Every structure is written in C-alpha cells, then in structure tokens.
Amino acid sequence: MPTQDEISRLIHRSGILNRLAPFDPHWVGSTALDVHGPHSDVDICCSFLPGLESTAAAADAACAGLADYTREDGIFGGKPSRLLRFTIDGQIFEVWGREHPVREHEFWRYTQVQKRLLILFGTPLRQFVRLAKANGATTETAFASAFGMTGN
C-alpha cells in the first residue's frame, strides 16, 4: 500500500494537478487524509464551470494519454456531475466535479470536516477509521460510526 507521502509525490511528479488546473483541482478523500487502505483510489474534486457540456473537450484534453481514461457525465447525488477515471503508475484516480465551485462540493466539505476531526482526535480516530474501512466501511460511514452515528 502506498503511503500518503508516496501518493503526494506521485501527484506532484505526474503533474496531474497542473493538467487539471483550469478546473480548480483539490486532492480530497481517504488518501489525502491518510486513512486509506491498499485498494483506495486517489480522489480529486474539480469545478466544471460554466457547465459540463462546455468543459467536456477541455476535460478530455487534460486527461489525454492517461492510462485507462474514461469520462462519465451523469446524475450523481441528484446533481449533474462528471467523473473522470484514469491510472497513473498503477494508481487509480477519480476526479469528481460539478457545475459549481469546488468549495460547494460535498466531497471537499467532507474532507475539510474529517481533516479537522483528525486534528482534534488524532491517532485513535485515524486507527478506528482505517480499521472500519478495512472491514468494508466507506470513509464517511467510518467517521460517522466513530462518533456513534449511522449513515454518511
């Protein structure tokens, strides 16, 4: 399993954030929080303003030549969304975006809250989340269960 530092170096070495720069990319999710497991993908949130249709060609161009590249535009979470998938050096990446600023995206917000919780509760919380994820929980449900909550 790659460490968070190894994933960070891969992100920077690959230049993927530069390629996605027109879409305001932010590294989010379990790998950014260092609570990932051996099969976790790298999540990046983007903004596809002014709209999915008008940014489709630019998104494809940004990901041109990346292994296993696919683009899926559809309804996720009840909202028009885009999901880009590709592989860099064997690591799977998923880029999620909508027709609004990144800071309005729930994945970006979840990551900010989870980051704060990890600062406040430290290693015990990180270990709990990792164990819950190893037992099949999503990152969101693992954090929720750590505080006695159910759901996302």
C-alpha positions in Angstrom: 0.0 0.0 0.0 1.4 3.4 -1.0 1.9 5.9 1.9 0.3 9.3 1.8 3.7 10.8 1.1 4.2 8.4 -1.8 0.8 9.3 -3.3 1.6 13.0 -2.8 4.9 12.6 -4.7 3.1 10.7 -7.5 0.5 13.5 -7.8 3.2 16.2 -8.0 5.6 14.1 -10.2 2.8 13.3 -12.7 1.7 16.9 -13.0 -2.0 15.9 -12.8 -3.0 19.0 -10.8 -1.3 21.2 -13.4 -3.2 19.3 -16.2 -6.5 19.8 -14.3 -5.7 23.4 -13.3 -8.5 25.0 -15.4 -10.9 23.1 -13.1 -9.5 24.2 -9.7 -8.4 20.7 -8.6 -8.2 19.7 -4.9 -6.9 16.4 -3.5 -9.6 15.0 -1.2 -10.7 11.8 0.4 -9.1 8.9 2.2 -5.6 9.2 0.6 -5.5 13.0 1.3 -6.4 12.3 4.9 -4.1 9.3 5.3 -6.9 6.9 6.3 -6.7 4.9 3.0 -6.4 1.2 2.5 -4.4 -0.8 0.0 -7.1 -0.6 -2.7 -8.0 3.1 -2.3 -8.1 5.4 -5.3 -6.9 9.0 -5.3 -9.9 11.4 -5.2 -9.7 14.9 -6.7 -12.6 17.4 -6.7 -12.9 19.9 -9.6 -15.3 22.6 -10.7 -16.6 22.2 -14.3 -17.9 25.7 -14.6 -19.5 27.1 -16.7 -21.1 23.7 -17.5 -20.4 20.0 -18.2 -21.1 20.3 -21.9 -18.9 23.3 -22.4 -16.0 21.8 -20.5 -16.1 18.3 -21.9 -13.4 18.8 -24.6 -11.1 20.6 -22.1 -11.5 17.8 -19.6 -10.7 15.2 -22.3 -7.7 17.2 -23.4 -6.4 17.5 -19.8 -6.5 13.7 -19.5 -5.3 12.8 -23.0 -2.8 10.0 -22.9 -3.6 8.9 -19.3 -3.9 5.1 -19.0 -7.5 3.8 -18.7 -9.0 7.2 -19.1 -12.8 7.4 -19.1 -15.2 10.3 -18.7 -18.7 9.8 -17.4 -21.2 12.7 -17.3 -24.4 11.9 -15.4 -26.5 12.5 -12.4 -24.7 11.6 -9.1 -26.2 12.6 -5.8 -29.1 14.1 -7.7 -27.0 16.7 -9.5 -25.4 16.9 -12.9 -21.8 15.6 -12.4 -18.7 14.5 -14.1 -16.4 11.6 -13.1 -13.0 11.2 -14.8 -11.2 8.0 -14.1 -7.6 7.1 -15.1 -4.5 5.4 -13.8 -1.0 6.8 -13.2 1.8 4.4 -12.4 -0.7 1.8 -11.4 -2.6 4.1 -9.0 -6.3 4.6 -9.8 -7.5 8.2 -9.8 -11.1 9.5 -9.7 -11.8 13.1 -10.4 -15.3 14.3 -9.3 -16.8 17.6 -10.4 -19.9 19.6 -10.8 -21.1 22.9 -12.3 -20.2 24.8 -9.2 -17.1 25.9 -7.2 -15.2 23.1 -5.5 -15.9 24.5 -2.1 -19.6 23.7 -2.6 -18.8 20.1 -3.4 -19.8 17.7 -0.6 -16.5 15.6 -1.1 -14.5 18.8 -0.5 -16.6 19.7 2.5 -16.4 16.1 4.0 -12.6 16.2 3.7 -12.4 19.5 5.5 -14.5 18.3 8.4 -12.7 14.9 8.5 -9.3 16.7 8.5 -10.4 18.8 11.5 -11.7 15.8 13.4 -8.3 14.0 12.8 -6.5 17.1 14.2 -8.7 17.1 17.2 -8.8 13.3 17.9 -5.5 12.2 16.4 -4.2 8.7 16.1 -7.0 6.8 17.8 -9.5 8.2 15.3 -7.2 7.5 12.4 -6.8 3.9 13.5 -10.5 3.5 14.1 -11.3 4.8 10.6 -8.6 2.6 8.9 -10.0 -0.5 10.7 -13.6 0.3 9.8 -12.6 0.9 6.2 -10.6 -2.4 6.2 -13.9 -4.1 7.3 -15.8 -2.6 4.3 -17.0 0.9 5.5 -16.7 3.9 3.3 -14.6 6.8 4.6 -17.8 8.8 5.5 -19.5 5.9 7.3 -16.3 5.1 9.2 -16.1 8.6 10.5 -19.8 8.6 11.4 -19.5 5.3 13.3 -16.5 6.6 15.2 -18.9 9.1 16.8 -21.8 6.7 17.2 -23.7 7.9 14.2 -25.1 5.9 11.3 -25.1 6.7 7.6 -23.0 9.2 5.6 
